[in-house]
Amino acid sequence: MITTRRTFIGASALTLLAACAPKSGAFAMEELDLDNLYGLIGEIKAAPGKGRELAEILLEASASRMPGNLAYLVSLGVEESDSVWVSEVWTSKQAHDDSLRLPAVQAAIGKARPIIGGFGTRVETRPLGGAGL
């Protein structure tokens, strides 16, 4: 799969944008427009041997808050330890899009960019609820 610069930067932003996720309990379920929730699940392929380092950058950045982010989960692939999977839930697609302009998100992208080797699967979802939401 050929990755253009725009796709690369966009995918970087999408997977790093929840760097400022709010802590749980920031929203009550009755306050949310459940029909408008927006989710992303994406794989970032780290340079060889850099999976844990990339995951740590994402986890460090997730200690901050970002308006509209409900969940941000960072995982390492079991079979491919240099694959970092990010699962995100947002109050809306607009909240997600707005987050791309935040300084903390841009800083996380800049820090991670040198060790990103590429991108795998990226899926947009419509979250319905469940444990943790």
Secondary structure by P-SEA (a helix, b strand, c coil): ccccaaaaaaaaaaaaccccccccccccccccccccbbbbbbbbbcccccaaaaaaaaaaaaccccccccbbbbbcccccccbbbbbbbcccaaaaaaacccaaaaaaaaaaccccccccbbbbbbccccccc
